[in-house]
Amino acid sequence: MKGKIIKGIAGFYYVYSFENANIYTCRAQGKLRDKKIKPLVGDNCKIEITDEEKAEGSVCEIFPRKNELIRPAVSNVDQMMVIFALTDPKPNFYLLDKFLFFILHERLSPILVFNKEDLDPSDKEKVSEIYGGFNAPLIFTSAKENVNIDVLKGYLKGKTTAVAGPSGVGKSTLINAVVGHDIMETGDISRKTLRGKHTTRHTEMFEFDVDNTDSFILDTPGFSSFYLPSLHEQERASDYYPEFLPYTTKCRFNACLHDKEPDCRVKKAVEEGLISKERYLNYLKIITEIKNTYKY
């Protein structure tokens, strides 16, 4: 039977069956350990049923992965939805840009969501100005008021979507709204820390139906820090800033970092308001962080 691993806890893997939509509790067969294959949430797999009545089985084969992420440890992801709040807490744009940098580095498609529009929509214009040139869906939602939930569903149709974002922005509430029923535990916001409490602690995938298509959403533990990837010698950080790309070939130097070099067309575009100054300043912080993190 073919299925997809939707959760893994303490050596048990919970597999969604494509044949009957049941969920089977499985252990990995020893031959996978012998081959040093560790099943991941998101893996498409083959299982052998050991007890149909108890919905138990074993994972006997992991099908080839189209991609694999280390953090969160998941596979076969089509896109990543980054969720921040418009307010309560106010968005940390540097953290958001680090998320977006990571997503493009991993060759995933980003979806940018700002939740809690019902609380205070005053920053919508500012957010639109900063990310209008990013060339990705930008959606303002209210999970509690059901604002733009159907729009969001359209972007998730038939895809496996990982969810990322800091604690306290309403990720679980939004996922519940998208899926259509309460599948995630939600936590209140601590007034002292403005962080969620009693929220997600492990990676878990949920299947939901959009126009008769199997769609999957991956909720991952909320975190407020993020580690940037190292870059290979042939990579440039500006490659992951799509609004820079129309200008990078017009710089005087081919290896321009768009920092202190003269005749930099990217810097000129920032001065002319063609590139968000906030995004550019965060870019400078990102390249500095990468240099400091991976220097030898």
C-alpha positions in Angstrom: 0.0 0.0 0.0 1.3 3.5 -0.9 1.1 6.4 1.5 2.7 9.5 2.8 4.3 9.9 6.3 2.5 12.7 8.0 4.0 12.5 11.5 6.9 10.8 13.2 7.3 10.6 17.0 9.6 8.3 19.0 10.2 5.8 16.3 6.6 5.6 15.2 5.5 6.9 11.8 1.9 7.8 11.0 1.2 7.1 7.3 -1.7 8.5 5.3 -2.9 5.9 2.8 -3.6 7.2 -0.7 -5.9 4.1 -1.3 -8.4 4.5 1.6 -7.5 7.8 3.4 -6.8 5.9 6.6 -3.9 6.6 8.8 -1.7 3.7 9.9 0.7 3.6 12.8 4.0 2.1 11.5 7.5 1.2 12.5 10.4 1.3 10.0 11.6 -2.1 8.8 15.1 -3.0 9.7 16.3 -3.0 6.1 15.8 0.8 6.0 18.1 1.2 9.0 20.6 -1.1 7.3 20.5 1.2 4.3 20.8 4.2 6.6 17.5 5.6 5.4 15.7 7.6 8.0 12.1 8.2 7.2 11.0 11.9 7.1 7.7 13.6 7.4 6.6 14.1 3.8 8.1 10.9 2.5 6.1 9.0 0.0 6.4 5.3 1.0 5.2 1.8 0.7 3.8 0.1 3.8 2.9 -3.5 4.7 -0.2 -3.9 6.8 0.2 -6.0 9.9 -3.1 -5.4 11.5 -5.9 -3.8 9.5 -8.3 -3.6 12.4 -5.8 -1.7 14.6 -4.5 0.2 11.5 -0.9 -0.9 12.1 1.8 -1.6 9.7 5.5 -1.2 8.8 7.3 1.1 6.4 9.1 -1.1 4.0 10.2 1.4 1.2 10.9 5.1 0.9 10.3 6.4 -2.6 12.9 8.9 -4.1 12.6 12.3 -2.6 12.4 15.4 -4.9 13.9 17.5 -2.1 14.9 17.3 1.6 15.1 20.1 4.1 17.2 19.9 7.3 15.3 22.4 9.3 12.5 21.6 9.5 13.4 17.9 8.7 10.9 17.2 5.9 10.8 16.1 2.3 8.9 16.5 -0.9 7.9 20.1 -0.2 6.5 22.1 -3.1 6.3 25.5 -1.4 6.7 27.3 1.9 4.1 29.6 3.4 5.7 32.2 5.8 3.2 33.6 8.3 3.8 36.8 10.2 1.3 39.0 12.0 0.5 42.6 11.0 0.4 43.3 14.7 0.6 41.6 18.1 3.4 41.0 17.6 4.6 43.5 15.1 6.5 41.9 12.2 10.3 41.5 12.4 11.2 42.2 8.8 14.8 41.1 9.2 13.6 37.7 10.4 11.1 37.6 7.6 13.8 38.3 5.0 16.0 35.5 6.4 13.1 33.1 5.9 12.6 34.3 2.3 16.3 34.0 1.7 16.3 30.4 2.9 13.2 29.5 0.9 14.7 30.7 -2.4 18.0 29.1 -1.6 16.2 25.8 -1.2 14.5 26.4 -4.5 11.0 26.4 -3.0 8.1 28.8 -4.0 7.3 31.3 -1.2 3.9 32.4 -0.1 3.9 35.5 2.2 1.0 35.8 4.6 0.3 38.5 7.1 -2.3 37.4 9.6 -4.4 39.3 12.2 -5.6 41.9 9.7 -8.7 42.4 11.9 -6.7 43.7 14.8 -4.9 46.6 13.0 -4.7 46.9 9.2 -2.7 50.2 9.4 0.6 48.6 8.3 -0.8 46.9 5.1 0.5 49.8 2.9 3.9 49.7 4.4 4.2 45.9 4.0 2.9 46.2 0.4 5.6 48.7 -0.4 8.4 46.6 1.1 7.4 43.3 -0.5 5.5 44.5 -3.6 8.6 43.8 -5.7 9.3 40.4 -4.3 7.3 38.5 -7.0 5.5 36.2 -4.7 1.9 36.0 -3.4 1.3 38.5 -0.6 -1.9 37.7 1.3 -3.4 39.6 4.2 -5.6 37.3 6.3 -7.7 37.1 9.5 -8.1 33.5 10.7 -10.7 34.6 13.3 -12.7 36.6 10.8 -12.2 34.2 7.9 -10.6 36.9 5.7 -9.0 35.7 2.5 -9.0 32.0 3.7 -10.5 30.9 0.3 -7.8 32.9 -1.5 -5.1 31.1 0.5 -6.7 27.7 -0.2 -6.3 28.4 -3.9 -2.6 28.7 -3.6 -2.4 25.5 -1.5 -4.5 23.3 -3.9 -2.8 20.1 -4.8 0.5 21.1 -3.2 2.6 20.1 -0.2 3.1 23.3 1.7 5.4 23.8 4.7 4.5 26.5 7.2 7.1 28.7 8.9 7.0 31.8 11.0 7.7 33.0 14.6 5.5 32.0 17.6 2.4 34.0 18.4 1.4 35.0 14.8 -1.6 32.6 14.7 -0.2 29.8 12.5 -2.2 27.1 14.1 -5.4 29.1 14.0 -4.8 29.9 10.4 -4.2 26.2 9.5 -7.4 25.3 11.3 -9.3 27.8 9.2 -7.7 26.5 6.0 -8.3 22.9 6.7 -11.9 23.6 7.9 -11.8 22.1 11.4 -9.7 22.3 14.5 -6.7 20.0 13.9 -4.1 22.1 15.6 -3.8 23.1 19.3 -3.7 26.9 19.6 -2.1 29.0 22.3 -2.8 32.3 23.8 -0.3 35.1 23.5 1.7 35.9 26.6 1.3 39.6 27.4 4.8 39.7 28.8 6.7 38.0 25.9 4.2 38.3 23.0 5.0 34.7 22.2 2.6 31.9 21.8 2.3 29.3 24.5 1.2 25.7 24.5 1.7 25.6 20.7 3.2 23.1 18.2 6.2 21.1 19.4 6.7 18.8 16.4 6.5 18.7 12.7 3.1 17.3 11.5 1.4 17.1 8.1 -2.3 17.4 7.5 -4.2 16.2 4.5 -7.2 18.4 3.4 -9.3 18.5 0.3 -9.4 21.4 -2.1 -11.7 20.8 -5.2 -11.2 17.1 -4.9 -7.4 17.2 -4.9 -5.1 15.9 -2.2 -3.4 18.8 -0.5 -1.0 18.6 2.4 0.1 21.2 4.9 3.1 20.9 7.2 3.0 22.7 10.5 6.4 23.1 12.1 7.4 24.3 15.6 7.4 28.0 16.0 10.8 29.6 16.5 12.1 33.1 16.7 15.7 32.6 15.4 16.9 31.3 12.1 20.1 30.1 10.7 21.1 31.2 7.2 22.5 28.7 4.8 26.2 28.8 3.7 26.8 29.8 0.1 28.9 28.0 -2.4 31.7 29.9 -4.1 29.6 30.4 -7.3 26.6 31.6 -5.4 25.8 35.2 -4.6 23.5 36.4 -1.9 21.8 38.8 -4.3 20.7 35.8 -6.3 18.0 35.2 -3.6 16.7 38.8 -3.8 14.5 38.7 -6.9 14.0 42.4 -7.0 17.7 42.9 -7.4 18.1 40.7 -10.5 17.0 43.3 -13.1 19.9 45.5 -11.9 22.8 43.1 -11.0 24.0 42.7 -14.5 24.3 46.5 -14.9 26.9 47.0 -12.1 30.4 48.0 -13.0 31.9 44.8 -11.4 30.6 41.3 -12.2 31.3 40.2 -8.6 29.6 43.2 -7.1 28.3 42.6 -3.6 26.1 45.8 -3.8 27.7 47.1 -0.7 30.6 49.5 -1.0 31.5 49.1 -4.6 31.3 52.1 -6.9 28.8 52.3 -9.9 26.5 49.8 -8.3 23.2 49.7 -10.1 21.4 48.0 -7.2 22.3 50.8 -4.8 21.2 53.3 -7.4 17.9 51.5 -7.7 17.5 51.7 -3.9 18.1 55.5 -4.0 15.6 55.8 -6.8 12.9 53.9 -4.8 12.9 51.0 -7.3 14.0 48.6 -4.5 12.8 48.7 -1.0 15.4 50.4 1.3 14.3 48.1 4.2 14.9 45.0 2.1 18.3 46.3 1.0 19.4 47.1 4.5 18.3 43.6 5.6 20.3 42.2 2.6 23.5 43.9 4.0 22.8 42.4 7.4 22.3 39.0 5.8 25.6 39.0 3.9 27.4 40.2 7.1 25.7 37.4 9.2 26.7 34.8 6.6 30.3 36.0 6.5 30.5 35.9 10.3 28.8 32.6 10.7 30.8 30.7 8.1 34.2 32.4 8.3 37.2 30.0 8.7 
